[in-house]
């Protein structure tokens, strides 16, 4: 039996409720994160010297992430194309499934990169307020 011949059962009410619960939990977590970000970033940044040091650290962190993302973009593109061609023979009668798999990977990689960028940016901006 190949993977392409597997048919999944329809979701029941329990599974649908669990999906809505997870989605609601994710929205609440994002709102709480936004609230904490707002709360920390409204605090004073400190002396002008601290602001200058923080700005230099933030520039260095941004340069590091930009370089890292340029290298990662090559691997992400290769893996995305590879996933498409890997799954194309598995689903010969439905080419949208391999495309969906490849795009899901690409979206996940972009979301991960975005989270890294936002996390680094907020960490540097928050540290000057803690110091």
N, C-alpha and C positions, 0 to 999 in steps of 0.2 A: 504494500500500500504506500503510495507516495503522499507527500505532504499536500500536494495539489488536490487530492481527492477527499480530504477531510472536510466534513461539513459540521460546523459548530451548531449546537442547539440554540434556539432563541432565548433571550434573557427573560427570566421570570420577574415577578414584582419584587422579590427580595433582592435580586441582583441590581435591578434598576434603582431601588431605594438606596442600596449601598453606594452606587455610582453618584447619585445626587448628594449623599452625605459626604463623600470624598470631595466632590466639587465644592460644596458649601464650606467644608473645613479648609480647603485651599484658599478660597476667597477670604475667609476670616483671618487666616494666617498672613495673607498679603496685606490686608488692611491693618493688622497689628504691626507688621513690619514697617509699613508706611508711617504709622503713628510714632513708633520708636525712632525712626529716622528723623521725622519732623521735630520730635522732642529733643534729640541730641543736637541737631544742626541749628536749633534756635539759640543754643548757648553761646556765650561770647568766645571768640577765638583766642584771646589772650593778647600778649604784647605784640608789637610790630615785628620784633625779632622772631618770635614763635611763628607768626604768620608767614614770614619769609622762609623759614626752615620747612614749614609744612608745605608751602608752595613748591619748593625744590624737591621735596620727597614725592609729592604728587606728580610732578613732571617726570621724575625717574620711574615711578610706578607705571605711568601711562606709556612711557617709551618701552619699558619691559613688556607690558601686555601687548603693545602693538607688534613688537618683534615676535613674540610668542604666537600671536594669532596669525601672523603671516606664514610662519612655518606650519602651524596646525592646519591652516586652510588648504594646503597642498594635500595633506593626508586625508582630511575630511572629504575633499573632492574625489580623491582616488577611491576611498572606501564607499562613498555614495554611488559612484559609477559601478564599482565592483559588486555592490549589493544588487543593483538593478540587473546586471548581467548574470549574477549567480542565481537569482530567483526567476529569471525569464524562462528557462527550460522547465522549471517546476510548475509554472502556471502558464502553459502555452496558449490556452484559450481565453485568458483574461489578463492582458498586458497591464491593466491598471493596478493589479495587486503588487507586482514587482516595483512599479513606479511609486506606489504608496509606501512600500517598505523603505525604499531609498529616500523618499522625501521625509518620512518619519525620522529616519536616522539624521538627516540633514537638519531638520527642525530641532531635534534633541541636542545636536552638537552646537547649533547656534544659541539655543537657550542656555546651555552650559557655559558657553563663552560669554554670553551676556551677563549671566549671574556672576562669573568671575570678574568681569569688568566693573560691574556695579558694586560688588563686594569690596574690591580693592579700592575703588574710589571713595566709598563711604568709610572704610576703615581708616584711610589716611586723613580724611576730613574730620572724623570723630576723634582721632588720637590727639590732634592739636587742642581739642576742647578738654580732653581728659588731663593732658599734661598741664 
